[in-house]
Amino acid sequence: MTSKTRAKGNKTQREGIALLEKAGWQCSKVEQGGKFAKEKDCFGLWDVICIKGNYLKFIQFKTNKPGVIHPYITWAKEYPIPNVSWELWTRRDNKPEKDRWDTRIFYMVEEI
């Protein structure tokens, strides 16, 4: 990964976290790990974990293209935990501020 790509990804994460925190979510970014680390995301998929009240979000941030979504859908179906959502947020560089984010929620089980 080039430093330009890494910087763009970090910017996407910072902006996404800022939006979540503005909405009242407490966010924890997964530690980036070292140069030779195989997994740099939580469970190999998630960049950020957020909590608000009894709700929890696991979020993967992407820039411009959502990429392959199958692993996220599979994970969400395998772990249908109440009050937990599994989300993919894609930041579009070429969109105006109000339309910049595409959010996909793969699974959300409401509390029984």
SULPERA-V192985 format. One record per pair of residues at least 6 apart in sequence whose C-alpha atoms are under 7 Angstrom apart, sorted by sequence separation. I is the first residue (numbers start at 1). GAP is how many residues later the second one is. D is the distance in whole Angstrom. If there is no record, write none. Layout:
i/gap/d
I/GAP/D
I/GAP/D
This chain:
i/gap/d
21/6/7
41/6/5
50/6/6
51/6/6
33/7/6
50/7/5
93/7/7
32/8/5
49/8/6
50/8/7
92/8/5
49/9/5
91/9/6
92/9/6
17/10/7
48/10/6
49/10/6
76/10/6
91/10/5
30/11/6
48/11/5
90/11/6
91/11/7
30/12/6
46/12/6
47/12/6
48/12/7
89/12/7
90/12/5
46/13/5
47/13/5
89/13/6
90/13/6
46/14/5
47/14/7
89/14/5
45/15/7
88/15/6
89/15/6
87/16/7
88/16/5
30/17/6
87/17/6
88/17/7
29/18/6
30/18/6
87/18/4
29/19/5
86/19/6
87/19/6
28/20/6
29/20/7
85/20/7
86/20/5
27/21/7
28/21/5
86/21/6
27/22/6
28/22/6
85/22/6
27/23/4
85/23/5
26/24/5
27/24/7
66/24/6
84/24/6
25/25/6
26/25/5
65/25/7
83/25/7
84/25/7
25/26/6
26/26/6
64/26/6
83/26/6
25/27/5
56/27/6
57/27/6
58/27/6
59/27/6
60/27/6
61/27/6
62/27/6
63/27/5
64/27/6
82/27/5
83/27/5
24/28/7
55/28/5
56/28/5
57/28/5
58/28/5
59/28/5
60/28/5
61/28/5
62/28/5
63/28/5
64/28/5
81/28/6
82/28/5
83/28/6
54/29/7
55/29/6
56/29/6
57/29/6
58/29/6
59/29/6
60/29/6
61/29/6
62/29/6
63/29/6
64/29/6
80/29/6
82/29/5
59/30/7
76/30/6
77/30/7
76/31/6
73/33/6
13/48/6
12/49/7
12/51/7
9/54/7
12/79/7
